[in-house]
Amino acid sequence: MNINQKQRLERQRDSLQDEWNLRNEKLTQLRRALIIEAGAAVKFQLEQQIQAEETELKRLEQELDNIEQTLSTTVEQTPSQPNFAQPPITPSQKDQNQSCDFSMKPKKILILAANPKQTVRLRLDEELRDIKEGLQRSLNRDNFDLRYDLAVRPRDIRRAILDYRPNIIHFSGHGFGGKGLSFEDETGFEQLVTGEALAGLFGQFSNQVECVLLNACYSQVQANAIVQHINYVIGMNDAIGDKAAIEFVVAFYDALAAYNREYDSGSPVEFAFNIARNAIELAGVSGESIPELKKNPNIIDKTPNLPVVELPANKQIPGQTKIFICRRLTQDWQDLADYFEIQPHERAGFKPGREPHSIWEWLEQRNRLGELESALIEIGREDLAQELKKN
């Protein structure tokens, strides 16, 4: 099957699924009407309509089953295309790449910004907007969760990290070398925080914080202190203009979101950093040599000391069972999404009419299908939990 045939089948499947959803909703309404109807003649008519809808739903289900089976068989049997741009990756190389890569769990990005009174105005709003747009545009947007705090005071740094537990911390603002980074005091004026103070704080979260990006002039001093505790830290070795700073961070997150360990060199942060430095040059502005990446080789591959909860492995579930369960979750998928705490921006990417399938794929990607049976029971679908248990 070629790509055009596959796409035609997918369009046909989606159209049939839409029709199934409409007819299933109509059947529900007919059954409700039958319960409250008193007249024998009307009841007989409703029963006839219900029987006709049930017959049509079974026909649609059979067609959908056939298409799903064809598509799943195609995926299983399609050989992977060789990559002539680089030599094949051996299993040991894949393991090595995996050790450098971020885990499959969605990454939390915390952006802290400050532009105190009586300091040079920075284009922080533009920077934040462009970062958000870049992540939303990415095919891997579900792998990132972004939060930002503006007009940040020193105590806000601690509170934001404690509340959000980020994997990436990003600071945007002014830097003054050895004097520190510029945050705000209680009145909105400047309060400098030293690299040592930040390093001491970030070090308490080194089991979860994987990267710190200091988008501020002369922040190399703070980067040198923080990298004693954090795997990757990016700082600036000189003053950097607004245009170059924005180009750098936007390209950094673009590349981070697009990283593919089978094709891209280095770790995700290293790859994104190199792309970002090149972006400054491509934009025709000076400053591509100002950002510097610091690596702590002693803790790059460390295992966190905190207890790790092992999630149940994905179960091997037949395709027919998946189709059966997903088709009967069209009215309950929101409850299932709530159970797994799937974020609104992730749900927005679900294709209308195929939300249960999207949740199933979301669970597969995160190796959490083993939790599905408990989730179904929790949302009141014991019937589907029993069906799943059979397999």
Kinemage of the C-alpha trace (Angstrom):
@kinemage 1
@onewidth
@group {chain A} dominant
@subgroup {mainchain}
@vectorlist {calphas} color= white
{ca met a 1} P 0.000 0.000 0.000
{ca asn a 2} L 1.410 3.380 -0.974
{ca ile a 3} L 0.991 6.618 0.968
{ca asn a 4} L -1.912 7.843 -1.194
{ca gln a 5} L -3.865 4.632 -0.638
{ca lys a 6} L -3.196 4.858 3.090
{ca gln a 7} L -4.418 8.452 3.230
{ca arg a 8} L -7.579 7.551 1.309
{ca leu a 9} L -8.298 4.780 3.804
{ca glu a 10} L -7.751 7.135 6.707
{ca arg a 11} L -10.148 9.693 5.215
{ca gln a 12} L -12.714 6.958 4.624
{ca arg a 13} L -12.277 5.754 8.215
{ca asp a 14} L -12.748 9.260 9.594
{ca ser a 15} L -15.882 9.793 7.499
{ca leu a 16} L -17.353 6.485 8.672
{ca gln a 17} L -16.465 7.315 12.260
{ca asp a 18} L -18.297 10.641 11.975
{ca glu a 19} L -21.353 8.865 10.607
{ca trp a 20} L -21.154 6.266 13.398
{ca asn a 21} L -21.009 9.023 16.032
{ca leu a 22} L -24.084 10.752 14.608
{ca arg a 23} L -26.091 7.544 14.365
{ca asn a 24} L -25.039 6.457 17.848
{ca glu a 25} L -26.248 9.789 19.233
{ca lys a 26} L -29.542 9.384 17.353
{ca leu a 27} L -29.933 5.858 18.742
{ca thr a 28} L -29.441 7.161 22.282
{ca gln a 29} L -32.160 9.759 21.744
{ca leu a 30} L -34.556 7.150 20.312
{ca arg a 31} L -34.033 4.865 23.293
{ca arg a 32} L -34.725 7.731 25.694
{ca ala a 33} L -37.888 8.593 23.778
{ca leu a 34} L -39.021 4.960 23.949
{ca ile a 35} L -38.754 4.956 27.750
{ca ile a 36} L -41.057 7.952 28.235
{ca glu a 37} L -43.494 7.237 25.370
{ca ala a 38} L -46.895 5.864 26.443
{ca gly a 39} L -48.655 5.345 23.113
{ca ala a 40} L -48.412 1.835 21.644
{ca ala a 41} L -48.350 3.015 18.022
{ca val a 42} L -45.549 5.500 18.641
{ca lys a 43} L -43.620 2.923 20.674
{ca phe a 44} L -43.840 0.458 17.786
{ca gln a 45} L -42.544 3.113 15.402
{ca leu a 46} L -39.664 3.953 17.760
{ca glu a 47} L -38.750 0.286 18.098
{ca gln a 48} L -38.607 -0.031 14.319
{ca gln a 49} L -36.330 3.008 14.073
{ca ile a 50} L -34.103 1.688 16.852
{ca gln a 51} L -33.768 -1.658 15.087
{ca ala a 52} L -32.852 0.064 11.830
{ca glu a 53} L -30.236 2.252 13.550
{ca glu a 54} L -28.713 -0.742 15.347
{ca thr a 55} L -28.424 -2.605 12.043
{ca glu a 56} L -26.767 0.383 10.397
{ca leu a 57} L -24.362 0.819 13.332
{ca lys a 58} L -23.289 -2.817 13.059
{ca arg a 59} L -22.636 -2.350 9.350
{ca leu a 60} L -20.548 0.752 10.018
{ca glu a 61} L -18.656 -1.034 12.781
{ca gln a 62} L -17.789 -3.863 10.424
{ca glu a 63} L -16.503 -1.437 7.802
{ca leu a 64} L -14.481 0.438 10.386
{ca asp a 65} L -13.053 -2.804 11.739
{ca asn a 66} L -11.936 -3.829 8.263
{ca ile a 67} L -10.236 -0.472 7.634
{ca glu a 68} L -8.541 -0.457 11.038
{ca gln a 69} L -7.254 -3.974 10.469
{ca thr a 70} L -5.925 -3.044 7.034
{ca leu a 71} L -4.172 0.054 8.395
{ca ser a 72} L -2.683 -1.764 11.388
{ca thr a 73} L -1.431 -4.612 9.190
{ca thr a 74} L 0.166 -2.071 6.854
{ca val a 75} L 1.984 -0.404 9.729
{ca glu a 76} L 3.278 -3.756 10.995
{ca gln a 77} L 4.467 -4.981 7.595
{ca thr a 78} L 5.875 -1.763 6.107
{ca pro a 79} L 9.689 -2.044 6.198
{ca ser a 80} L 11.567 0.906 7.565
{ca gln a 81} L 13.233 2.981 4.869
{ca pro a 82} L 17.012 3.095 5.007
{ca asn a 83} L 18.595 6.408 5.903
{ca phe a 84} L 21.347 7.001 3.382
{ca ala a 85} L 22.433 10.215 5.069
{ca gln a 86} L 24.127 8.323 7.890
{ca pro a 87} L 25.154 4.732 8.731
{ca pro a 88} L 22.607 2.402 10.358
{ca ile a 89} L 22.237 2.761 14.113
{ca thr a 90} L 23.219 -0.339 16.045
{ca pro a 91} L 21.299 -1.417 19.179
{ca ser a 92} L 24.169 -0.277 21.382
{ca gln a 93} L 24.192 3.123 19.698
{ca lys a 94} L 20.458 3.419 20.213
{ca asp a 95} L 20.904 2.682 23.916
{ca gln a 96} L 23.621 5.326 24.074
{ca asn a 97} L 21.417 7.870 22.331
{ca gln a 98} L 18.563 7.006 24.660
{ca ser a 99} L 20.733 7.689 27.728
{ca cys a 100} L 21.304 11.238 26.496
{ca asp a 101} L 17.708 11.861 25.470
{ca phe a 102} L 14.917 13.344 27.520
{ca ser a 103} L 12.429 10.778 28.817
{ca met a 104} L 9.052 10.295 27.140
{ca lys a 105} L 7.321 12.154 29.979
{ca pro a 106} L 6.211 15.659 28.896
{ca lys a 107} L 8.813 18.301 29.759
{ca lys a 108} L 7.870 21.270 31.890
{ca ile a 109} L 9.416 24.595 30.892
{ca leu a 110} L 9.387 27.428 33.422
{ca ile a 111} L 10.165 30.902 32.070
{ca leu a 112} L 11.038 33.548 34.664
{ca ala a 113} L 11.239 37.131 33.431
{ca ala a 114} L 12.026 40.436 35.079
{ca asn a 115} L 12.467 43.973 33.786
{ca pro a 116} L 12.650 46.214 36.885
{ca lys a 117} L 11.837 49.908 36.961
{ca gln a 118} L 14.585 52.248 35.737
{ca thr a 119} L 16.290 49.492 33.708
{ca val a 120} L 16.500 49.325 29.919
{ca arg a 121} L 13.235 48.010 28.469
{ca leu a 122} L 13.484 44.505 27.012
{ca arg a 123} L 11.149 42.881 24.471
{ca leu a 124} L 10.103 40.147 26.893
{ca asp a 125} L 6.521 39.920 25.609
{ca glu a 126} L 7.744 39.334 22.062
{ca glu a 127} L 10.196 36.685 23.240
{ca leu a 128} L 7.516 34.831 25.197
{ca arg a 129} L 4.987 35.027 22.373
{ca asp a 130} L 7.453 33.645 19.823
{ca ile a 131} L 8.452 30.771 22.119
{ca lys a 132} L 4.819 29.806 22.687
{ca glu a 133} L 4.041 29.968 18.966
{ca gly a 134} L 7.076 27.829 18.152
{ca leu a 135} L 6.116 25.103 20.606
{ca gln a 136} L 2.491 25.115 19.445
{ca arg a 137} L 3.638 24.751 15.832
{ca ser a 138} L 5.753 21.686 16.636
{ca leu a 139} L 4.503 18.192 15.861
{ca asn a 140} L 5.799 17.254 19.326
{ca arg a 141} L 3.934 20.036 21.124
{ca asp a 142} L 2.295 17.508 23.470
{ca asn a 143} L 5.745 16.709 24.856
{ca phe a 144} L 6.122 20.192 26.372
{ca asp a 145} L 4.194 22.115 28.997
{ca leu a 146} L 5.004 25.823 29.305
{ca arg a 147} L 4.523 28.133 32.294
{ca tyr a 148} L 5.821 31.664 32.713
{ca asp a 149} L 6.035 34.217 35.539
{ca leu a 150} L 6.662 37.913 34.898
{ca ala a 151} L 8.031 40.667 37.181
{ca val a 152} L 9.715 37.936 39.205
{ca arg a 153} L 11.040 38.627 42.702
{ca pro a 154} L 13.668 36.384 44.364
{ca arg a 155} L 11.085 34.578 46.482
{ca asp a 156} L 8.989 33.954 43.356
{ca ile a 157} L 11.777 31.792 41.913
{ca arg a 158} L 11.549 29.371 44.813
{ca arg a 159} L 7.764 29.309 44.820
{ca ala a 160} L 7.502 28.743 41.074
{ca ile a 161} L 9.914 25.795 41.163
{ca leu a 162} L 8.206 24.245 44.184
{ca asp a 163} L 4.757 24.606 42.616
{ca tyr a 164} L 5.600 23.600 39.059
{ca arg a 165} L 8.598 21.232 39.377
{ca pro a 166} L 10.081 22.178 35.977
{ca asn a 167} L 12.609 20.277 33.881
{ca ile a 168} L 13.857 23.401 32.101
{ca ile a 169} L 14.277 26.802 33.794
{ca his a 170} L 14.611 29.833 31.544
{ca phe a 171} L 15.475 33.335 32.779
{ca ser a 172} L 14.993 36.423 30.625
{ca gly a 173} L 16.168 39.792 31.839
{ca his a 174} L 19.271 41.801 32.634
{ca gly a 175} L 22.603 40.401 33.784
{ca phe a 176} L 25.564 42.191 35.314
{ca gly a 177} L 28.331 39.617 35.403
{ca gly a 178} L 29.688 38.968 38.888
{ca lys a 179} L 27.083 41.259 40.456
{ca gly a 180} L 24.237 38.926 39.536
{ca leu a 181} L 21.000 38.679 37.567
{ca ser a 182} L 18.392 41.413 37.824
{ca phe a 183} L 15.109 40.549 39.532
{ca glu a 184} L 12.543 42.853 41.141
{ca asp a 185} L 12.130 43.839 44.776
{ca glu a 186} L 8.807 44.445 46.519
{ca thr a 187} L 8.505 47.905 44.958
{ca gly a 188} L 9.380 46.841 41.416
{ca phe a 189} L 12.926 48.171 41.490
{ca glu a 190} L 16.040 46.121 40.810
{ca gln a 191} L 17.360 43.462 43.171
{ca leu a 192} L 20.421 41.477 42.084
{ca val a 193} L 20.728 37.755 42.803
{ca thr a 194} L 24.152 36.106 42.617
{ca gly a 195} L 25.029 32.972 40.729
{ca glu a 196} L 25.967 31.244 43.972
{ca ala a 197} L 22.512 31.897 45.412
{ca leu a 198} L 20.804 30.565 42.287
{ca ala a 199} L 23.119 27.560 42.159
{ca gly a 200} L 22.277 26.744 45.767
{ca leu a 201} L 18.565 26.858 44.998
{ca phe a 202} L 18.688 24.976 41.696
{ca gly a 203} L 20.944 22.353 43.252
{ca gln a 204} L 18.075 21.323 45.528
{ca phe a 205} L 16.135 20.330 42.417
{ca ser a 206} L 18.925 18.726 40.412
{ca asn a 207} L 17.028 15.431 40.196
{ca gln a 208} L 14.395 17.053 38.003
{ca val a 209} L 15.926 20.209 36.471
{ca glu a 210} L 17.826 19.110 33.366
{ca cys a 211} L 18.649 22.435 31.766
{ca val a 212} L 18.893 26.118 32.743
{ca leu a 213} L 18.901 28.842 30.079
{ca leu a 214} L 20.018 32.314 31.166
{ca asn a 215} L 18.997 34.723 28.417
{ca ala a 216} L 20.726 37.738 29.952
{ca cys a 217} L 23.886 39.733 29.262
{ca tyr a 218} L 27.083 38.542 30.953
{ca ser a 219} L 25.284 35.562 32.519
{ca gln a 220} L 28.212 33.217 31.897
{ca val a 221} L 29.292 33.908 35.495
{ca gln a 222} L 26.020 32.532 36.870
{ca ala a 223} L 26.119 29.637 34.389
{ca asn a 224} L 29.527 28.565 35.719
{ca ala a 225} L 28.110 28.385 39.240
{ca ile a 226} L 24.858 26.646 38.353
{ca val a 227} L 26.469 23.967 36.165
{ca gln a 228} L 28.064 22.503 39.277
{ca his a 229} L 24.599 21.108 40.032
{ca ile a 230} L 22.668 20.957 36.737
{ca asn a 231} L 23.390 18.879 33.622
{ca tyr a 232} L 23.212 21.691 31.053
{ca val a 233} L 23.376 25.452 31.547
{ca ile a 234} L 23.405 28.111 28.822
{ca gly a 235} L 24.780 31.583 29.584
{ca met a 236} L 26.009 34.626 27.670
{ca asn a 237} L 29.703 35.578 27.640
{ca asp a 238} L 29.016 39.214 26.652
{ca ala a 239} L 26.234 41.731 26.156
{ca ile a 240} L 23.659 40.408 23.678
{ca gly a 241} L 21.142 42.482 21.735
{ca asp a 242} L 17.394 41.907 21.916
{ca lys a 243} L 17.173 40.675 18.325
{ca ala a 244} L 19.938 38.096 18.763
{ca ala a 245} L 18.589 36.993 22.145
{ca ile a 246} L 15.097 36.394 20.764
{ca glu a 247} L 16.369 34.603 17.658
{ca phe a 248} L 18.442 32.335 19.880
{ca val a 249} L 15.756 31.251 22.338
{ca val a 250} L 13.023 30.818 19.724
{ca ala a 251} L 15.279 28.590 17.594
{ca phe a 252} L 16.405 26.709 20.724
{ca tyr a 253} L 12.867 25.619 21.591
{ca asp a 254} L 11.998 24.987 17.937
{ca ala a 255} L 14.888 22.536 17.707
{ca leu a 256} L 14.289 21.028 21.138
{ca ala a 257} L 10.692 20.235 20.207
{ca ala a 258} L 11.739 18.747 16.848
{ca tyr a 259} L 14.650 16.643 18.141
{ca asn a 260} L 14.812 13.072 16.844
{ca arg a 261} L 17.509 10.969 18.463
{ca glu a 262} L 17.754 8.613 15.481
{ca tyr a 263} L 18.821 11.385 13.122
{ca asp a 264} L 20.045 14.380 15.128
{ca ser a 265} L 23.509 14.508 16.642
{ca gly a 266} L 24.236 14.921 20.331
{ca ser a 267} L 21.755 15.249 23.162
{ca pro a 268} L 18.544 17.272 22.690
{ca val a 269} L 20.041 20.300 24.467
{ca glu a 270} L 23.295 20.166 22.485
{ca phe a 271} L 21.426 19.833 19.201
{ca ala a 272} L 19.047 22.696 20.072
{ca phe a 273} L 21.935 24.906 21.225
{ca asn a 274} L 23.833 24.474 17.946
{ca ile a 275} L 20.707 25.204 15.901
{ca ala a 276} L 20.002 28.291 18.024
{ca arg a 277} L 23.493 29.761 17.605
{ca asn a 278} L 23.218 29.280 13.870
{ca ala a 279} L 19.813 31.027 13.913
{ca ile a 280} L 21.472 34.262 15.080
{ca glu a 281} L 23.826 34.117 12.110
{ca leu a 282} L 21.006 33.264 9.693
{ca ala a 283} L 19.076 36.305 10.913
{ca gly a 284} L 21.978 38.506 9.866
{ca val a 285} L 22.652 39.917 13.330
{ca ser a 286} L 25.852 39.745 15.337
{ca gly a 287} L 26.280 37.711 18.493
{ca glu a 288} L 26.267 34.064 17.406
{ca ser a 289} L 29.370 33.370 19.498
{ca ile a 290} L 27.943 34.939 22.685
{ca pro a 291} L 25.744 32.057 23.933
{ca glu a 292} L 27.787 29.309 25.604
{ca leu a 293} L 26.696 25.842 26.638
{ca lys a 294} L 28.093 24.477 29.902
{ca lys a 295} L 27.936 20.749 30.590
{ca asn a 296} L 28.494 18.954 33.865
{ca pro a 297} L 30.029 15.641 32.745
{ca asn a 298} L 29.868 14.230 36.275
{ca ile a 299} L 26.090 14.158 36.404
{ca ile a 300} L 24.996 13.861 32.769
{ca asp a 301} L 23.973 10.208 33.214
{ca lys a 302} L 23.187 10.208 36.914
{ca thr a 303} L 20.145 8.378 38.220
{ca pro a 304} L 17.928 10.397 40.559
{ca asn a 305} L 18.115 9.404 44.218
{ca leu a 306} L 14.419 10.110 44.713
{ca pro a 307} L 12.044 7.106 44.713
{ca val a 308} L 10.896 6.273 41.199
{ca val a 309} L 7.397 4.959 40.651
{ca glu a 310} L 7.473 2.362 37.914
{ca leu a 311} L 4.459 2.702 35.632
{ca pro a 312} L 2.828 -0.475 34.358
{ca ala a 313} L 4.240 -1.524 31.011
{ca asn a 314} L 2.073 -1.335 27.919
{ca lys a 315} L -0.102 -4.402 27.622
{ca gln a 316} L -0.215 -6.341 24.383
{ca ile a 317} L -3.832 -5.675 23.416
{ca pro a 318} L -5.361 -7.014 20.189
{ca gly a 319} L -6.393 -4.426 17.642
{ca gln a 320} L -10.010 -5.623 17.718
{ca thr a 321} L -10.189 -4.962 21.459
{ca lys a 322} L -8.812 -1.457 20.987
{ca ile a 323} L -11.413 -0.727 18.307
{ca phe a 324} L -14.219 -2.157 20.486
{ca ile a 325} L -13.266 -0.088 23.545
{ca cys a 326} L -12.516 3.182 21.731
{ca arg a 327} L -15.808 3.080 19.865
{ca arg a 328} L -17.717 2.820 23.145
{ca leu a 329} L -15.890 5.685 24.800
{ca thr a 330} L -17.174 8.436 22.520
{ca gln a 331} L -19.370 9.799 25.334
{ca asp a 332} L -16.854 9.216 28.155
{ca trp a 333} L -13.522 10.291 26.715
{ca gln a 334} L -13.481 13.560 28.678
{ca asp a 335} L -13.750 11.629 31.959
{ca leu a 336} L -10.908 9.389 30.837
{ca ala a 337} L -8.784 12.404 29.888
{ca asp a 338} L -9.498 13.942 33.307
{ca tyr a 339} L -8.438 10.726 35.029
{ca phe a 340} L -5.059 10.783 33.286
{ca glu a 341} L -4.747 14.575 33.763
{ca ile a 342} L -4.304 15.197 30.043
{ca gln a 343} L -3.781 18.936 29.675
{ca pro a 344} L -6.187 21.168 27.659
{ca his a 345} L -3.553 22.031 25.040
{ca glu a 346} L -3.001 18.300 24.487
{ca arg a 347} L -6.732 17.615 24.121
{ca ala a 348} L -6.954 20.420 21.584
{ca gly a 349} L -4.796 18.279 19.285
{ca phe a 350} L -7.253 15.343 19.381
{ca lys a 351} L -9.074 14.794 16.127
{ca pro a 352} L -12.847 15.373 16.503
{ca gly a 353} L -14.701 12.075 16.593
{ca arg a 354} L -11.539 10.080 17.349
{ca glu a 355} L -10.724 11.360 20.844
{ca pro a 356} L -10.684 7.872 22.460
{ca his a 357} L -8.156 6.693 19.860
{ca ser a 358} L -6.026 9.778 20.600
{ca ile a 359} L -6.095 8.995 24.329
{ca trp a 360} L -5.109 5.389 23.585
{ca glu a 361} L -2.125 6.602 21.529
{ca trp a 362} L -1.262 9.116 24.283
{ca leu a 363} L -1.104 6.231 26.779
{ca glu a 364} L 0.960 4.069 24.421
{ca gln a 365} L 3.534 6.822 23.933
{ca arg a 366} L 3.941 7.145 27.696
{ca asn a 367} L 3.951 3.394 28.384
{ca arg a 368} L 0.786 3.720 30.508
{ca leu a 369} L -1.687 1.340 28.854
{ca gly a 370} L -1.345 -0.865 31.925
{ca glu a 371} L -3.322 1.756 33.861
{ca leu a 372} L -6.292 1.741 31.496
{ca glu a 373} L -8.261 -1.011 33.260
{ca ser a 374} L -8.232 0.875 36.582
{ca ala a 375} L -9.138 4.105 34.796
{ca leu a 376} L -12.164 2.509 33.103
{ca ile a 377} L -13.444 1.235 36.452
{ca glu a 378} L -12.919 4.656 38.020
{ca ile a 379} L -15.048 6.423 35.370
{ca gly a 380} L -17.841 3.860 35.686
{ca arg a 381} L -17.119 1.732 32.626
{ca glu a 382} L -16.687 -1.617 34.351
{ca asp a 383} L -18.083 -3.290 31.221
{ca leu a 384} L -15.136 -2.084 29.157
{ca ala a 385} L -12.694 -2.893 31.956
{ca gln a 386} L -13.952 -6.496 31.901
{ca glu a 387} L -13.546 -6.596 28.115
{ca leu a 388} L -9.980 -5.336 28.484
{ca lys a 389} L -9.244 -7.864 31.235
{ca lys a 390} L -10.159 -10.747 28.921
{ca asn a 391} L -7.164 -9.836 26.763
